[in-house]
Amino acid sequence: MELRGKQKQYLKKEAHHMNPLFQVGKGGLNDEMIYQIGEALERRELLKIALLQNTDAETEDVAAVIEEKLKATVVQKIGRTLVLFRPSSKEKNQRYSVTVNKI
């Protein structure tokens, strides 16, 4: 999903006070973690991922893998933190996507 500037701005504002839900450590990004991130995106739509200092993974590489495998949008990259968004397929979980579509 391609987001426009105002949509990204709204999502950044909503994610500002969130704590990272996942941390990528020295084990890197594996299939199990990608699956769990996908499940969390289905329930939450918007979340943060932090890359710890002991990881060899680069922020851009992690973002590319997540975008490719989960069809999620990286809204923002701040240092070693990623903000991800993917609209939920379940109507009861569509907390942010309804507002994003109106913008």
MODELLER restraints for C-alpha pairs under 7 A, 6 or more apart:
rsr = mdl.restraints
at = mdl.atoms
rsr.add(forms.Gaussian(group=physical.xy_distance, feature=features.Distance(at['CA:1:A'], at['CA:73:A']), mean=6.59, stdev=0.5))
rsr.add(forms.Gaussian(group=physical.xy_distance, feature=features.Distance(at['CA:6:A'], at['CA:103:A']), mean=6.95, stdev=0.5))
rsr.add(forms.Gaussian(group=physical.xy_distance, feature=features.Distance(at['CA:7:A'], at['CA:100:A']), mean=5.61, stdev=0.5))
rsr.add(forms.Gaussian(group=physical.xy_distance, feature=features.Distance(at['CA:7:A'], at['CA:103:A']), mean=6.22, stdev=0.5))
rsr.add(forms.Gaussian(group=physical.xy_distance, feature=features.Distance(at['CA:8:A'], at['CA:75:A']), mean=5.95, stdev=0.5))
rsr.add(forms.Gaussian(group=physical.xy_distance, feature=features.Distance(at['CA:15:A'], at['CA:47:A']), mean=6.97, stdev=0.5))
rsr.add(forms.Gaussian(group=physical.xy_distance, feature=features.Distance(at['CA:19:A'], at['CA:48:A']), mean=6.71, stdev=0.5))
rsr.add(forms.Gaussian(group=physical.xy_distance, feature=features.Distance(at['CA:20:A'], at['CA:47:A']), mean=6.95, stdev=0.5))
rsr.add(forms.Gaussian(group=physical.xy_distance, feature=features.Distance(at['CA:20:A'], at['CA:48:A']), mean=4.43, stdev=0.5))
rsr.add(forms.Gaussian(group=physical.xy_distance, feature=features.Distance(at['CA:20:A'], at['CA:49:A']), mean=4.97, stdev=0.5))
rsr.add(forms.Gaussian(group=physical.xy_distance, feature=features.Distance(at['CA:20:A'], at['CA:50:A']), mean=5.79, stdev=0.5))
rsr.add(forms.Gaussian(group=physical.xy_distance, feature=features.Distance(at['CA:21:A'], at['CA:47:A']), mean=6.59, stdev=0.5))
rsr.add(forms.Gaussian(group=physical.xy_distance, feature=features.Distance(at['CA:21:A'], at['CA:48:A']), mean=5.79, stdev=0.5))
rsr.add(forms.Gaussian(group=physical.xy_distance, feature=features.Distance(at['CA:21:A'], at['CA:49:A']), mean=5.96, stdev=0.5))
rsr.add(forms.Gaussian(group=physical.xy_distance, feature=features.Distance(at['CA:22:A'], at['CA:49:A']), mean=4.87, stdev=0.5))
rsr.add(forms.Gaussian(group=physical.xy_distance, feature=features.Distance(at['CA:22:A'], at['CA:50:A']), mean=6.31, stdev=0.5))
rsr.add(forms.Gaussian(group=physical.xy_distance, feature=features.Distance(at['CA:23:A'], at['CA:49:A']), mean=5.76, stdev=0.5))
rsr.add(forms.Gaussian(group=physical.xy_distance, feature=features.Distance(at['CA:23:A'], at['CA:50:A']), mean=4.75, stdev=0.5))
rsr.add(forms.Gaussian(group=physical.xy_distance, feature=features.Distance(at['CA:23:A'], at['CA:51:A']), mean=5.62, stdev=0.5))
rsr.add(forms.Gaussian(group=physical.xy_distance, feature=features.Distance(at['CA:23:A'], at['CA:52:A']), mean=6.49, stdev=0.5))
rsr.add(forms.Gaussian(group=physical.xy_distance, feature=features.Distance(at['CA:24:A'], at['CA:50:A']), mean=6.28, stdev=0.5))
rsr.add(forms.Gaussian(group=physical.xy_distance, feature=features.Distance(at['CA:24:A'], at['CA:51:A']), mean=4.74, stdev=0.5))
rsr.add(forms.Gaussian(group=physical.xy_distance, feature=features.Distance(at['CA:24:A'], at['CA:52:A']), mean=5.96, stdev=0.5))
rsr.add(forms.Gaussian(group=physical.xy_distance, feature=features.Distance(at['CA:24:A'], at['CA:55:A']), mean=6.88, stdev=0.5))
rsr.add(forms.Gaussian(group=physical.xy_distance, feature=features.Distance(at['CA:25:A'], at['CA:51:A']), mean=6.44, stdev=0.5))
rsr.add(forms.Gaussian(group=physical.xy_distance, feature=features.Distance(at['CA:25:A'], at['CA:52:A']), mean=5.30, stdev=0.5))
rsr.add(forms.Gaussian(group=physical.xy_distance, feature=features.Distance(at['CA:25:A'], at['CA:54:A']), mean=6.11, stdev=0.5))
rsr.add(forms.Gaussian(group=physical.xy_distance, feature=features.Distance(at['CA:25:A'], at['CA:55:A']), mean=4.85, stdev=0.5))
rsr.add(forms.Gaussian(group=physical.xy_distance, feature=features.Distance(at['CA:26:A'], at['CA:54:A']), mean=5.40, stdev=0.5))
rsr.add(forms.Gaussian(group=physical.xy_distance, feature=features.Distance(at['CA:26:A'], at['CA:55:A']), mean=4.05, stdev=0.5))
rsr.add(forms.Gaussian(group=physical.xy_distance, feature=features.Distance(at['CA:26:A'], at['CA:56:A']), mean=6.47, stdev=0.5))
rsr.add(forms.Gaussian(group=physical.xy_distance, feature=features.Distance(at['CA:28:A'], at['CA:55:A']), mean=6.34, stdev=0.5))
rsr.add(forms.Gaussian(group=physical.xy_distance, feature=features.Distance(at['CA:28:A'], at['CA:57:A']), mean=6.19, stdev=0.5))
rsr.add(forms.Gaussian(group=physical.xy_distance, feature=features.Distance(at['CA:38:A'], at['CA:70:A']), mean=6.20, stdev=0.5))
rsr.add(forms.Gaussian(group=physical.xy_distance, feature=features.Distance(at['CA:41:A'], at['CA:86:A']), mean=6.22, stdev=0.5))
rsr.add(forms.Gaussian(group=physical.xy_distance, feature=features.Distance(at['CA:42:A'], at['CA:88:A']), mean=4.89, stdev=0.5))
rsr.add(forms.Gaussian(group=physical.xy_distance, feature=features.Distance(at['CA:43:A'], at['CA:88:A']), mean=6.80, stdev=0.5))
rsr.add(forms.Gaussian(group=physical.xy_distance, feature=features.Distance(at['CA:43:A'], at['CA:93:A']), mean=5.63, stdev=0.5))
rsr.add(forms.Gaussian(group=physical.xy_distance, feature=features.Distance(at['CA:44:A'], at['CA:93:A']), mean=6.61, stdev=0.5))
rsr.add(forms.Gaussian(group=physical.xy_distance, feature=features.Distance(at['CA:45:A'], at['CA:85:A']), mean=5.43, stdev=0.5))
rsr.add(forms.Gaussian(group=physical.xy_distance, feature=features.Distance(at['CA:45:A'], at['CA:86:A']), mean=5.15, stdev=0.5))
rsr.add(forms.Gaussian(group=physical.xy_distance, feature=features.Distance(at['CA:45:A'], at['CA:87:A']), mean=5.47, stdev=0.5))
rsr.add(forms.Gaussian(group=physical.xy_distance, feature=features.Distance(at['CA:45:A'], at['CA:88:A']), mean=5.89, stdev=0.5))
rsr.add(forms.Gaussian(group=physical.xy_distance, feature=features.Distance(at['CA:45:A'], at['CA:96:A']), mean=6.80, stdev=0.5))
rsr.add(forms.Gaussian(group=physical.xy_distance, feature=features.Distance(at['CA:46:A'], at['CA:84:A']), mean=5.64, stdev=0.5))
rsr.add(forms.Gaussian(group=physical.xy_distance, feature=features.Distance(at['CA:46:A'], at['CA:85:A']), mean=4.60, stdev=0.5))
rsr.add(forms.Gaussian(group=physical.xy_distance, feature=features.Distance(at['CA:46:A'], at['CA:86:A']), mean=6.83, stdev=0.5))
rsr.add(forms.Gaussian(group=physical.xy_distance, feature=features.Distance(at['CA:47:A'], at['CA:83:A']), mean=5.80, stdev=0.5))
rsr.add(forms.Gaussian(group=physical.xy_distance, feature=features.Distance(at['CA:47:A'], at['CA:84:A']), mean=5.46, stdev=0.5))
rsr.add(forms.Gaussian(group=physical.xy_distance, feature=features.Distance(at['CA:47:A'], at['CA:85:A']), mean=6.82, stdev=0.5))
rsr.add(forms.Gaussian(group=physical.xy_distance, feature=features.Distance(at['CA:48:A'], at['CA:81:A']), mean=6.78, stdev=0.5))
rsr.add(forms.Gaussian(group=physical.xy_distance, feature=features.Distance(at['CA:48:A'], at['CA:82:A']), mean=5.54, stdev=0.5))
rsr.add(forms.Gaussian(group=physical.xy_distance, feature=features.Distance(at['CA:48:A'], at['CA:83:A']), mean=4.55, stdev=0.5))
rsr.add(forms.Gaussian(group=physical.xy_distance, feature=features.Distance(at['CA:48:A'], at['CA:84:A']), mean=6.21, stdev=0.5))
rsr.add(forms.Gaussian(group=physical.xy_distance, feature=features.Distance(at['CA:49:A'], at['CA:81:A']), mean=5.64, stdev=0.5))
rsr.add(forms.Gaussian(group=physical.xy_distance, feature=features.Distance(at['CA:49:A'], at['CA:82:A']), mean=5.16, stdev=0.5))
rsr.add(forms.Gaussian(group=physical.xy_distance, feature=features.Distance(at['CA:49:A'], at['CA:83:A']), mean=6.57, stdev=0.5))
rsr.add(forms.Gaussian(group=physical.xy_distance, feature=features.Distance(at['CA:50:A'], at['CA:80:A']), mean=5.88, stdev=0.5))
rsr.add(forms.Gaussian(group=physical.xy_distance, feature=features.Distance(at['CA:50:A'], at['CA:81:A']), mean=4.45, stdev=0.5))
rsr.add(forms.Gaussian(group=physical.xy_distance, feature=features.Distance(at['CA:50:A'], at['CA:82:A']), mean=6.46, stdev=0.5))
rsr.add(forms.Gaussian(group=physical.xy_distance, feature=features.Distance(at['CA:51:A'], at['CA:80:A']), mean=5.17, stdev=0.5))
rsr.add(forms.Gaussian(group=physical.xy_distance, feature=features.Distance(at['CA:51:A'], at['CA:81:A']), mean=6.20, stdev=0.5))
rsr.add(forms.Gaussian(group=physical.xy_distance, feature=features.Distance(at['CA:59:A'], at['CA:80:A']), mean=6.04, stdev=0.5))
rsr.add(forms.Gaussian(group=physical.xy_distance, feature=features.Distance(at['CA:63:A'], at['CA:74:A']), mean=6.62, stdev=0.5))
rsr.add(forms.Gaussian(group=physical.xy_distance, feature=features.Distance(at['CA:66:A'], at['CA:72:A']), mean=6.59, stdev=0.5))
rsr.add(forms.Gaussian(group=physical.xy_distance, feature=features.Distance(at['CA:67:A'], at['CA:73:A']), mean=5.97, stdev=0.5))
rsr.add(forms.Gaussian(group=physical.xy_distance, feature=features.Distance(at['CA:72:A'], at['CA:84:A']), mean=6.47, stdev=0.5))
rsr.add(forms.Gaussian(group=physical.xy_distance, feature=features.Distance(at['CA:72:A'], at['CA:85:A']), mean=5.73, stdev=0.5))
rsr.add(forms.Gaussian(group=physical.xy_distance, feature=features.Distance(at['CA:72:A'], at['CA:86:A']), mean=4.82, stdev=0.5))
rsr.add(forms.Gaussian(group=physical.xy_distance, feature=features.Distance(at['CA:73:A'], at['CA:84:A']), mean=5.68, stdev=0.5))
rsr.add(forms.Gaussian(group=physical.xy_distance, feature=features.Distance(at['CA:73:A'], at['CA:85:A']), mean=5.20, stdev=0.5))
rsr.add(forms.Gaussian(group=physical.xy_distance, feature=features.Distance(at['CA:73:A'], at['CA:86:A']), mean=6.20, stdev=0.5))
rsr.add(forms.Gaussian(group=physical.xy_distance, feature=features.Distance(at['CA:74:A'], at['CA:82:A']), mean=6.78, stdev=0.5))
rsr.add(forms.Gaussian(group=physical.xy_distance, feature=features.Distance(at['CA:74:A'], at['CA:83:A']), mean=5.84, stdev=0.5))
rsr.add(forms.Gaussian(group=physical.xy_distance, feature=features.Distance(at['CA:74:A'], at['CA:84:A']), mean=4.67, stdev=0.5))
rsr.add(forms.Gaussian(group=physical.xy_distance, feature=features.Distance(at['CA:74:A'], at['CA:85:A']), mean=6.45, stdev=0.5))
rsr.add(forms.Gaussian(group=physical.xy_distance, feature=features.Distance(at['CA:75:A'], at['CA:83:A']), mean=5.45, stdev=0.5))
rsr.add(forms.Gaussian(group=physical.xy_distance, feature=features.Distance(at['CA:75:A'], at['CA:84:A']), mean=5.69, stdev=0.5))
rsr.add(forms.Gaussian(group=physical.xy_distance, feature=features.Distance(at['CA:75:A'], at['CA:85:A']), mean=6.59, stdev=0.5))
rsr.add(forms.Gaussian(group=physical.xy_distance, feature=features.Distance(at['CA:76:A'], at['CA:82:A']), mean=5.89, stdev=0.5))
rsr.add(forms.Gaussian(group=physical.xy_distance, feature=features.Distance(at['CA:76:A'], at['CA:83:A']), mean=5.14, stdev=0.5))
rsr.add(forms.Gaussian(group=physical.xy_distance, feature=features.Distance(at['CA:77:A'], at['CA:83:A']), mean=6.51, stdev=0.5))
rsr.add(forms.Gaussian(group=physical.xy_distance, feature=features.Distance(at['CA:87:A'], at['CA:94:A']), mean=6.76, stdev=0.5))
rsr.add(forms.Gaussian(group=physical.xy_distance, feature=features.Distance(at['CA:87:A'], at['CA:97:A']), mean=5.45, stdev=0.5))
rsr.add(forms.Gaussian(group=physical.xy_distance, feature=features.Distance(at['CA:88:A'], at['CA:94:A']), mean=5.62, stdev=0.5))
